[in-house]
């Protein structure tokens, strides 16, 4: 038996005859022989155990990396040297409208960009990656299903083979800028409106001072006139000056220099009281139709502002319907859900007021400008 117990068993008789020194020498010799026979195997087992642990660590690190890439909200993709994508994470597939890696692998890198971007990509992006290994900048992706442009920050880099130092593949981590661009647009519109409001407020104050002088003098003049005909002329002038004063209040409200006066308002009642005015103002070629919710909630609103809004929308609708048509005014109760868009109202209960007409509608290129206060497509004098 070659185990340690066997060595001790053999050593005991020797120690009785030759003493402790002899038994120690024999034990040492046997241990040397065992190390020669089995030491290499032990070392091999230790090496194998170490390599197994290293492999398990590498597999864990790879699984963590794969999970991170798969769950990232960024567009992460890999393509080979002939620009054929071999991998695109789920967020990237959703961004450009692809379903699964099978679809991804049937595409080419240039397919991901709007056609107008391709000359820049060939002239700037590809040479930069070839020369310096990386390029980063804003570009427009193309949605595969809708064809719509997607603004992105495109960061592409070359990965080299560590053993040969030759290019192995290309990779990209791309950020969707759609949300950021929308916020920038809204911020720019807000600043523009603020500037217009400041200008409007200054003009309104000056105009208000002139009107006050006109109103005071007209009232003084009215007291000195006995002729009925001249009295009517002064009264007409006073009505015009008062309408101008109401316009000034609206301009000041727009400039946020005059506070609005929202009160609980029955929008149905307000619209019902305006139908006659609208019919006279818009003319016989336009028919007014109403669809008012019977159980409409009261709304916190400035009545004068609501009346002005409806009247202006009606006049614009009439001008858009060449030869006449129908203007429909509808009310409804609505409950809104949370919306992440900055311009969206908060979640809650609202009253919806809709003014629709049978005209041709607004062209897409003009829709982005409809809330600019002084923008119009009408000719001068209308």
C-alpha positions in Angstrom: 0.0 0.0 0.0 1.5 3.3 -1.1 -0.7 5.7 1.0 0.7 7.6 4.0 -0.9 5.1 6.4 1.0 2.3 4.8 4.2 4.1 5.1 3.7 4.6 8.8 2.8 0.9 9.2 6.1 -0.1 7.5 8.1 2.3 9.5 7.1 1.1 12.9 8.9 -2.3 12.9 12.1 -0.6 11.6 12.0 1.9 14.4 12.0 -1.0 17.0 15.2 -2.5 15.5 17.2 0.6 14.3 15.7 3.4 16.3 13.8 6.6 15.4 16.4 7.9 13.0 16.2 5.0 10.6 12.4 5.1 10.5 12.5 8.8 9.7 14.9 8.2 6.8 12.7 5.5 5.3 9.6 7.7 5.7 11.3 10.6 3.9 12.4 8.3 1.1 8.8 7.0 0.6 7.4 10.5 0.5 9.9 11.5 -2.2 8.9 8.5 -4.2 5.2 9.4 -3.8 5.8 12.9 -5.0 7.6 11.6 -8.0 4.8 9.3 -8.9 1.8 11.5 -8.1 3.0 15.1 -8.0 2.6 15.6 -11.7 -1.0 14.4 -11.6 -1.8 16.8 -8.7 -0.2 19.7 -10.5 -2.3 18.8 -13.6 -5.5 18.7 -11.5 -4.7 22.1 -9.9 -4.0 23.6 -13.3 -7.3 22.1 -14.8 -9.2 23.4 -11.7 -7.7 26.9 -12.2 -8.5 26.9 -15.9 -12.1 25.8 -15.2 -12.5 28.6 -12.8 -11.1 31.1 -15.3 -13.5 29.7 -18.0 -16.5 30.0 -15.6 -15.5 33.6 -14.9 -15.2 34.4 -18.6 -18.6 32.8 -19.2 -20.2 34.9 -16.4 -18.6 38.1 -17.7 -19.9 37.3 -21.2 -23.4 36.6 -19.9 -23.4 39.9 -18.0 -22.2 41.8 -21.1 -24.8 40.1 -23.4 -27.6 40.9 -20.8 -26.4 44.5 -20.6 -26.4 45.0 -24.4 -29.7 43.2 -24.9 -31.5 45.4 -22.3 -29.8 48.7 -23.2 -32.1 51.4 -24.5 -29.3 52.5 -26.9 -29.0 51.3 -30.5 -26.0 48.8 -30.4 -25.0 47.0 -33.6 -22.1 45.0 -35.1 -21.3 44.6 -38.8 -18.6 42.7 -40.7 -16.1 44.3 -42.9 -18.4 44.3 -46.0 -20.9 46.3 -44.0 -23.4 43.5 -43.5 -24.9 43.7 -40.0 -24.5 40.5 -37.9 -26.1 41.8 -34.7 -28.5 44.5 -33.6 -29.9 44.6 -30.1 -33.7 44.8 -29.5 -33.7 48.6 -28.8 -32.0 49.1 -32.2 -34.4 46.9 -34.0 -37.4 48.8 -32.5 -35.9 52.2 -33.4 -35.6 51.4 -37.1 -38.6 49.0 -37.4 -36.9 45.6 -37.9 -38.2 42.3 -36.5 -35.5 39.9 -35.4 -31.9 39.2 -36.4 -32.9 37.4 -39.6 -34.3 40.7 -41.0 -31.2 42.6 -39.7 -28.8 40.2 -41.5 -30.6 40.8 -44.8 -29.7 44.5 -44.7 -26.6 46.6 -45.4 -25.3 49.5 -43.3 -26.3 52.2 -45.9 -29.9 51.0 -45.7 -30.2 52.5 -42.2 -29.7 56.1 -43.4 -31.9 58.6 -45.2 -30.8 58.8 -48.9 -29.7 62.4 -48.5 -27.2 61.3 -45.9 -25.4 58.8 -48.0 -23.0 61.2 -49.8 -21.8 62.5 -46.5 -21.4 59.0 -45.1 -19.3 57.9 -48.1 -17.2 61.1 -48.1 -16.8 61.7 -44.3 -17.8 58.8 -42.1 -16.2 55.8 -43.9 -12.8 57.5 -44.5 -12.7 58.7 -40.9 -13.3 55.2 -39.5 -10.8 53.7 -41.9 -8.1 56.3 -41.0 -8.7 57.0 -37.3 -10.9 54.1 -36.2 -13.9 56.2 -35.1 -16.4 58.8 -36.2 -19.2 60.5 -34.2 -21.9 63.0 -35.2 -25.5 63.7 -35.9 -27.2 61.8 -38.8 -30.6 60.8 -39.9 -31.6 57.1 -39.7 -34.5 55.8 -41.9 -37.4 53.8 -40.4 -37.6 50.6 -42.5 -41.4 50.4 -42.3 -42.5 54.1 -42.5 -39.6 55.7 -44.2 -39.6 58.5 -41.6 -36.3 60.1 -40.6 -34.9 59.5 -37.1 -32.4 62.0 -35.7 -29.6 60.1 -34.0 -26.1 60.7 -32.6 -24.2 58.1 -34.6 -21.0 56.8 -32.9 -19.2 54.1 -35.1 -15.8 52.5 -34.4 -13.5 49.8 -35.8 -12.5 46.8 -33.7 -9.1 45.3 -34.6 -8.0 41.7 -34.2 -5.7 41.7 -31.1 -3.4 39.0 -32.5 -3.0 40.4 -36.0 -3.9 44.1 -35.5 -5.9 43.9 -38.7 -9.6 45.2 -38.8 -12.0 42.6 -37.5 -15.4 44.3 -37.5 -17.3 47.6 -37.0 -19.5 48.4 -34.1 -21.8 51.3 -33.2 -23.5 52.7 -30.1 -26.1 55.1 -31.4 -28.3 57.5 -29.4 -31.9 58.4 -30.5 -32.2 62.2 -30.5 -35.9 62.4 -31.2 -36.9 63.3 -27.7 -34.1 65.8 -27.4 -34.9 67.5 -30.7 -38.6 67.8 -29.7 -37.6 69.5 -26.4 -35.3 71.8 -28.2 -38.0 72.7 -30.7 -40.5 73.5 -27.9 -37.9 75.5 -26.0 -37.2 77.6 -29.2 -40.9 78.1 -29.7 -41.3 79.2 -26.1 -38.5 81.7 -26.4 -39.9 83.0 -29.6 -43.3 83.4 -28.0 -41.8 85.1 -25.0 -40.1 87.7 -27.4 -43.4 88.2 -29.2 -45.1 88.6 -25.9 -42.7 91.3 -24.7 -43.1 93.2 -28.0 -46.9 92.8 -27.9 -47.0 94.0 -24.3 -45.1 97.2 -25.1 -47.2 98.0 -28.1 -50.4 97.3 -26.2 -49.5 99.6 -23.3 -48.8 102.5 -25.8 -52.0 101.8 -27.7 -53.9 101.6 -24.4 -52.7 105.1 -23.5 -53.8 106.5 -26.9 -57.2 104.9 -26.5 -57.7 106.3 -23.1 -57.1 109.8 -24.5 -59.6 109.1 -27.3 -62.2 107.7 -25.0 -62.0 110.6 -22.5 -62.3 113.2 -25.3 -65.2 111.4 -27.0 -67.1 111.3 -23.7 -66.4 115.0 -23.1 -67.5 115.7 -26.7 -70.7 113.6 -26.2 -71.8 115.9 -23.3 -71.6 119.0 -25.5 -73.6 117.7 -28.5 -77.4 118.0 -28.7 -77.8 117.0 -32.3 -79.1 113.3 -32.4 -77.2 112.6 -35.7 -73.9 113.8 -34.2 -74.7 111.9 -31.0 -74.9 108.7 -33.0 -71.6 109.4 -34.7 -69.9 109.9 -31.3 -71.6 106.7 -30.0 -70.2 104.7 -33.0 -66.8 106.2 -32.3 -67.1 105.2 -28.6 -68.1 101.6 -29.5 -65.1 101.3 -31.8 -62.8 102.7 -29.0 -64.2 100.2 -26.5 -63.6 97.3 -28.9 -60.1 98.6 -29.3 -59.7 98.6 -25.5 -61.0 94.9 -25.3 -58.4 94.0 -28.0 -55.7 95.7 -25.8 -56.8 93.5 -22.9 -56.4 90.4 -25.0 -53.0 91.5 -26.2 -51.9 92.1 -22.6 -53.3 88.7 -21.6 -51.2 87.2 -24.4 -48.2 89.0 -23.1 -49.0 87.8 -19.6 -49.2 91.4 -18.4 -52.9 91.2 -17.8 -54.2 88.3 -15.6 -57.0 86.1 -17.0 -60.2 85.7 -15.1 -61.1 82.0 -15.2 -64.4 81.1 -13.6 -66.6 78.0 -13.6 -68.1 78.2 -17.1 -70.9 76.3 -18.8 -69.3 75.9 -22.2 -72.5 74.6 -23.8 -74.4 77.7 -22.6 -71.6 79.9 -23.9 -71.6 78.3 -27.4 -75.4 78.3 -27.5 -75.3 82.1 -26.9 -72.8 82.6 -29.7 -74.6 80.7 -32.5 -76.6 83.8 -33.6 -73.5 86.0 -33.6 -71.6 83.5 -35.6 -74.4 83.1 -38.2 -74.5 86.9 -38.7 -70.7 87.3 -38.7 -69.9 84.4 -41.1 -72.7 84.9 -43.6 -75.4 82.8 -45.2 -73.0 80.6 -47.2 -71.8 79.0 -43.9 -74.1 76.7 -41.8 -73.4 76.3 -38.1 -74.0 72.9 -36.6 -73.5 72.0 -32.9 -73.1 68.7 -31.1 -73.0 69.6 -27.4 -72.5 66.9 -24.7 -75.7 66.9 -22.5 -73.8 66.1 -19.3 -70.8 68.5 -19.8 -68.8 69.4 -16.8 -68.2 73.0 -15.8 -64.9 74.3 -17.0 -62.6 76.8 -15.4 -62.2 79.4 -18.3 -62.1 83.0 -19.1 -65.4 83.5 -20.9 -64.2 86.5 -23.0 -61.1 84.5 -24.2 -63.3 81.4 -25.1 -65.7 83.6 -27.1 -62.7 85.2 -28.9 -61.2 81.8 -29.7 -64.4 80.4 -31.2 -65.1 83.6 -33.2 -61.6 83.6 -34.7 -61.7 79.9 -35.5 -65.1 80.4 -37.2 -63.8 83.3 -39.3 -60.7 81.3 -40.3 -62.9 78.3 -41.2 -65.2 80.5 -43.3 -62.2 81.9 -45.2 -60.9 78.4 -45.8 -64.1 77.1 -47.3 -64.4 78.7 -50.8 -68.1 78.9 -51.7 -69.3 78.1 -48.2 -69.7 74.9 -46.1 -70.4 73.6 -42.6 -68.8 74.6 -39.4 -69.4 72.1 -36.6 -68.8 73.0 -32.9 -68.6 70.0 -30.5 -68.1 69.7 -26.8 -67.2 66.6 -24.8 -65.9 65.5 -21.4 -62.4 63.9 -21.6 -60.1 62.2 -19.1 -56.4 62.4 -20.1 -53.7 59.9 -19.2 -50.2 60.9 -18.2 -48.3 62.1 -21.2 -44.5 62.6 -21.4 -44.7 65.3 -24.0 -43.7 68.7 -22.5 -46.7 70.5 -24.2 -49.3 68.0 -23.1 -51.7 68.8 -20.3 -51.5 67.0 -17.0 -53.5 63.9 -16.4 -57.0 64.8 -15.3 -60.6 65.7 -16.3 -61.1 68.3 -19.0 -63.8 69.7 -21.3 -62.9 69.4 -25.0 -64.1 72.1 -27.4 -63.8 71.3 -31.1 -64.4 73.5 -34.1 -64.3 71.6 -37.4 -65.1 72.7 -40.9 -65.7 71.1 -44.3 -62.8 72.9 -45.9 -59.6 71.3 -47.5 -57.7 71.3 -44.2 -54.2 72.5 -43.3 -51.2 71.4 -45.4 -48.5 69.5 -43.4 -45.9 72.2 -43.9 -48.1 74.8 -42.3 -49.2 72.7 -39.3 -46.0 73.4 -37.3 -46.8 77.2 -37.5 -50.5 77.3 -36.6 -49.8 78.5 -33.0 -47.6 81.4 -34.0 -49.6 84.5 -32.9 -49.1 86.6 -36.1 -48.6 83.9 -38.7 -51.3 83.9 -41.5 -51.7 82.7 -45.0 -54.3 85.3 -45.8 -53.5 88.1 -48.2 -53.0 91.6 -46.9 -56.3 93.3 -46.0 -58.2 90.1 -45.2 
